[in-house]
Amino acid sequence: MKTRIISAIGGAIILASILYAGGFWVVITCFAINLIATYEALKLVPYNQARILTYTFVIVFMTLALISPNLTNFIYGNIIICSLLITICILYAIVSKSSHPPYKRIIYMCGIPIYTGFLLSHILLIYQGTSLPEESNLKILLFTLIITFTTDTGAYFFGTLFGKIKIAPTISINKTLEGSIGGFVSGVIMAVLVSILLNMEFPLLQILTVGVAISLSAQLGDLLESKLKRIINTKESGRFMPGHGGLLDRIDSLIITLPVAYYFFWAIS
């Protein structure tokens, strides 16, 4: 527990420093996080993958988010990229020799770039304020990060202290109903407090709606990565953060909450 807390504090300080530096440092950090998360995600895949292909498409997804002037361009660009990705993966699965079923290999080859590339690329859309209200980008990013981590932390502590009812024993034996409720309530309460502290100009009902969506999607993201780890029967995706496991273990919730937050704030803006 002590190691986990110290590691979390250290990570928060580093993250705050990068956001304060802004610009180039945030962009480079986002690309680095995506590549490290991709590396860890590939270790959870039970089949040999075209790793160069995976990293290439992750970078393409991130680059598109970086250069897209608006959401429309981003969506059209991703339709083209995803179509190309699927086509290449199908051809690769057909021509490459493997004892594994082609359709499963295609799912993993397409899934990992979309998981760590497309979904995580939304952090750049939020940071740059792409199709969002002017000067609200950093507030929305901080809001999303804080609510996500609060949900994760709340679920961990409430689950540790009061957890008895297992909700997904076949995916993660440590996930309990008490922890899930505690994380959800913690996230929603924090959403209201953070919106006040950051002076976010959105009605309370909209803040509550986004808070609920982020808190629920954070737990979904956690379960999704747990399912990946269950496939190869491993507890952690790596050893990037002492007490937390791999980087993917720490940002698994963000992979889902970032796009959820972006599209919710875009819709209500």
BELNORCOR-V446269 format. One record per backbone hydrogen bond with DSSP energy under -1.0 kcal/mol. CO is the residue of the C=O (numbers start at 0). NH is the residue of the N-H. Records with the same first field share a line. If there is no record, write none. Layout:
CO: NH, NH
//
This chain:
0: 4
1: 5
2: 6
3: 7
4: 8
5: 9
6: 10
7: 11
8: 12
9: 13
10: 14
11: 15
12: 16
13: 17
14: 18
15: 19
16: 20
17: 21
21: 24
22: 26
23: 27
24: 28
25: 29
26: 30
27: 31
28: 32
29: 33
30: 34
31: 35
32: 36
33: 37
34: 38
35: 39
36: 40
37: 41
40: 43
48: 50
49: 53
50: 54
51: 55
52: 56
53: 57
54: 58
55: 59
56: 60
57: 61
58: 62
59: 63
60: 64
61: 65
62: 66
63: 67
69: 73
70: 74
71: 75
72: 76
73: 77
74: 78
75: 79
76: 80
77: 81
78: 82
79: 83
80: 84
81: 85
82: 86
83: 87
84: 88
85: 89
86: 90
87: 91
88: 92
89: 93
90: 94
91: 95
100: 104
101: 105
102: 106
103: 107
104: 108
105: 109
106: 110
107: 111
109: 113
110: 114
111: 115
112: 116, 117
113: 118
116: 120
118: 121
119: 122
120: 123
121: 125
122: 126
123: 127
124: 129
128: 131
132: 135
135: 139
136: 140
137: 141
138: 142
139: 143
140: 144
141: 145
142: 146
143: 147
144: 148
145: 149
146: 150
147: 151
148: 152
149: 153
150: 154
151: 155
152: 156
153: 157
154: 158
155: 159
156: 160
157: 161
158: 162
164: 176
167: 170, 171
171: 174
174: 166
175: 179
176: 180
177: 181
178: 182
179: 183
180: 184
181: 185
182: 186
183: 187
184: 188
185: 189
186: 190
187: 191
188: 192
189: 193
190: 194
191: 195
192: 196
193: 197
194: 199
199: 201
202: 206
203: 207
204: 208
205: 209
206: 210
207: 211
208: 212
209: 213
210: 214
211: 215
212: 216
213: 217
214: 218
215: 219
216: 220
217: 221
218: 222
219: 223
220: 224
221: 225
222: 226
223: 227
224: 228
225: 229
226: 230
228: 233
240: 243, 244
244: 240
245: 249
246: 250
250: 254
252: 255, 256
253: 257
255: 259
256: 260
257: 261
258: 262
259: 263
260: 264
261: 265
262: 266
263: 267
//
